[in-house]
């Protein structure tokens, strides 16, 4: 089974999502939502997630949606690296480019 690796910024995204969800909807929902994000990241690494190309940046291998968030990743050799986990309302193109 392949594993997803996370950049520091992607981990910070996940922490922010946890904090926001905790404040707005409580610990159970924060746990459930972030667990779902991690599972989607694992499916990306396994090659079983539905992904799309991200032509705005050639360094990004693809993007996958999980509910309200988009997970951007790169495949380098045998590794899947999660670059960013961004809410759909954000300017995703500029935020992803800042991380490359």
C-alpha positions in Angstrom: 0.0 0.0 0.0 1.4 3.4 -1.0 1.4 6.2 1.5 0.8 9.9 1.1 3.5 12.3 2.3 2.5 15.8 3.5 4.3 19.1 3.1 4.5 21.2 6.2 2.0 23.6 4.6 -0.4 20.8 3.9 -0.3 19.7 7.5 -0.9 23.3 8.6 -3.9 23.3 6.3 -5.3 20.2 8.0 -4.6 21.7 11.4 -6.5 24.9 10.4 -9.4 22.8 9.1 -9.5 20.9 12.4 -9.5 24.1 14.4 -12.2 25.8 12.3 -14.5 22.7 12.4 -14.0 22.3 16.1 -15.0 25.9 16.8 -18.0 25.8 14.5 -19.3 22.2 14.8 -17.6 20.5 17.7 -15.0 17.8 18.3 -16.9 14.9 16.8 -17.4 16.7 13.5 -13.8 17.9 13.5 -12.6 14.4 13.9 -14.9 12.9 11.3 -14.2 15.6 8.7 -10.4 15.5 9.1 -10.4 11.7 9.1 -12.3 11.8 5.8 -9.6 14.2 4.4 -6.8 11.8 5.5 -8.7 8.8 3.9 -9.0 10.7 0.7 -5.3 11.4 0.7 -4.6 7.7 1.2 -6.9 6.9 -1.8 -5.0 9.4 -3.9 -1.7 7.6 -2.9 -3.3 4.2 -3.7 -4.5 5.4 -7.0 -8.2 4.7 -6.2 -9.4 8.3 -5.8 -11.1 10.2 -8.6 -8.6 12.9 -9.5 -8.5 15.6 -12.1 -5.5 17.2 -13.8 -4.6 20.7 -12.7 -3.4 22.4 -15.9 -2.9 25.8 -14.1 0.4 24.4 -12.7 2.5 21.7 -14.4 4.2 20.8 -11.1 0.9 19.7 -9.6 0.0 16.1 -10.7 -3.7 16.5 -9.9 -6.4 17.6 -7.6 -9.1 15.6 -5.7 -12.2 17.0 -4.1 -13.3 16.0 -0.6 -16.6 17.6 0.3 -15.8 21.4 0.6 -12.0 21.0 0.1 -9.6 20.3 -2.7 -6.5 18.3 -2.2 -3.6 19.1 -4.5 -0.8 16.6 -4.9 2.3 15.8 -6.8 3.6 12.4 -7.8 7.4 12.2 -7.8 8.9 8.8 -8.6 7.0 6.4 -6.3 5.8 9.1 -3.9 2.6 11.0 -3.6 3.1 14.3 -1.9 0.1 16.3 -0.6 0.9 20.0 -1.4 -2.2 21.7 -0.2 -5.7 21.2 1.2 -7.8 24.2 0.3 -11.4 25.3 0.7 -13.3 25.7 -2.5 -14.0 29.4 -1.8 -10.3 30.3 -1.8 -8.2 31.4 -4.8 -6.7 28.0 -5.2 -4.4 28.8 -8.2 -2.4 31.5 -6.5 -2.2 29.6 -3.2 -1.0 26.4 -4.8 1.6 28.3 -6.9 2.9 29.9 -3.7 3.8 26.5 -2.4 5.8 25.2 -5.4 
